């Protein structure tokens, strides 16, 4: 069985591609690559087809994590499988998905899984340019998410 994880932010150029890359890196390190299908998308369509933001690419490179994806928008097909883990970056992303697609059984905010912070929303570095802080939050959330999925799915 393949476990699907979709990370979602607003434009799919900063936070969700960072989370996708970090989570993929953690999955690879845990030797679970064949068990997962990991992707990211945005609630909006402004950046479809674009590379991740230069700040996201730079911070990932600084941490030795590769990423070559291109922005895309969330589709009805993404939301169709109730077993897919839909992981949003903030409350606004969660609300947008519910408004457009209805409730999803496995929709969470990434920082629901974080252990090192009380912050609930990953701030958008598109506006703050604080990519290192976002990287630290994303990493904390991704570590907790992987642990949770491993427990739930018996990995």
C-alpha positions in Angstrom: 0.0 0.0 0.0 1.3 3.4 -0.9 0.7 6.3 1.5 -0.2 9.5 -0.2 0.8 12.8 1.4 -0.1 16.2 -0.1 1.3 19.4 1.3 -0.8 22.5 0.6 -0.1 26.2 0.8 -1.4 29.3 -1.0 0.7 29.4 -4.2 2.8 26.3 -4.0 6.2 28.1 -4.3 7.4 28.5 -0.7 6.0 26.5 2.2 4.4 23.4 0.6 7.3 22.6 -1.7 9.6 23.1 1.2 7.5 20.6 3.3 7.3 18.2 0.4 11.1 18.2 0.0 11.8 18.0 3.8 9.3 15.2 4.2 10.7 13.3 1.2 14.2 13.7 2.7 13.0 12.2 6.0 11.2 9.4 4.3 14.3 8.6 2.3 16.5 8.6 5.4 14.0 6.2 7.1 14.3 3.9 4.0 10.6 4.2 3.4 10.7 5.7 -0.1 8.7 2.9 -1.7 5.9 3.3 0.8 5.1 6.9 0.0 3.9 9.2 -2.7 4.6 12.8 -1.7 3.5 15.9 -3.5 2.5 19.5 -3.0 0.0 22.0 -4.5 -1.4 25.4 -3.9 -5.0 26.6 -3.3 -4.4 29.3 -5.9 -3.3 29.2 -9.5 -1.0 32.3 -9.7 2.3 30.3 -9.9 1.3 27.2 -11.8 4.3 25.9 -13.7 6.8 28.0 -11.8 9.8 26.7 -9.9 9.8 27.0 -6.1 10.7 30.5 -4.8 14.5 31.2 -4.8 14.4 31.5 -1.0 12.9 28.0 -0.7 15.4 26.5 -3.1 18.3 28.2 -1.3 17.3 27.1 2.2 16.8 23.5 1.0 20.2 23.5 -0.7 21.8 24.9 2.4 20.4 21.9 4.3 21.4 19.4 1.6 17.9 18.7 0.3 17.1 18.6 -3.4 13.9 19.9 -4.9 13.0 20.3 -8.6 9.2 20.4 -8.5 7.0 23.0 -10.2 3.9 24.7 -8.7 0.5 23.3 -9.4 -3.0 23.9 -8.0 -4.9 21.4 -5.9 -7.4 19.3 -7.9 -10.6 17.5 -7.1 -8.7 14.3 -7.8 -6.1 15.2 -5.1 -9.0 15.5 -2.6 -10.9 12.4 -3.7 -9.0 9.7 -1.7 -10.1 9.9 1.9 -6.9 8.0 2.9 -4.6 10.7 1.5 -3.0 12.9 4.2 -3.8 16.5 3.2 -1.4 18.7 5.1 -2.0 22.4 5.0 0.4 25.2 6.1 -2.2 27.4 7.8 -5.8 27.8 8.8 -6.6 29.9 5.7 -5.3 27.0 3.5 -7.5 24.5 5.5 -10.5 26.8 5.2 -10.1 27.3 1.5 -9.9 23.5 0.9 -13.0 22.8 2.9 -14.9 25.7 1.2 -14.0 24.4 -2.3 -13.9 20.6 -1.8 -15.8 19.9 1.5 -14.4 18.1 4.5 -11.6 15.6 4.2 -11.1 12.8 6.7 -7.3 13.2 6.9 -6.8 16.9 6.6 -4.5 18.5 9.1 -2.3 21.5 9.6 1.4 20.6 9.5 2.1 22.2 12.9 -0.5 19.9 14.5 2.4 17.4 14.4 5.1 19.8 15.6 6.8 19.1 19.0 9.1 22.1 19.4 6.6 25.0 18.9 3.3 26.2 20.0 2.8 28.1 16.7 -0.1 26.7 14.7 0.4 28.3 11.3 3.5 28.2 9.2 4.1 31.9 8.3 4.4 32.6 4.6 8.1 33.6 3.8 6.9 35.1 0.5 5.9 38.1 2.6 8.4 37.8 5.5 11.5 36.4 3.7 12.2 34.4 6.9 12.9 31.1 5.1 15.2 29.7 7.9 12.4 30.1 10.5 9.9 28.5 8.2 12.4 25.6 7.5 12.7 25.0 11.2 8.9 24.9 11.7 8.4 22.7 8.6 11.1 20.3 9.7 9.6 20.0 13.2 6.1 19.4 11.7 7.4 16.9 9.1 9.3 14.9 11.8 6.1 14.6 13.9 4.0 13.8 10.8 6.3 11.0 9.8 6.2 9.6 13.3 2.4 9.8 13.4 2.0 8.1 10.0 4.5 5.3 10.9 2.4 4.6 14.1 -0.9 4.7 12.3 0.2 2.7 9.3 2.4 0.2 11.1 5.6 1.2 9.4 
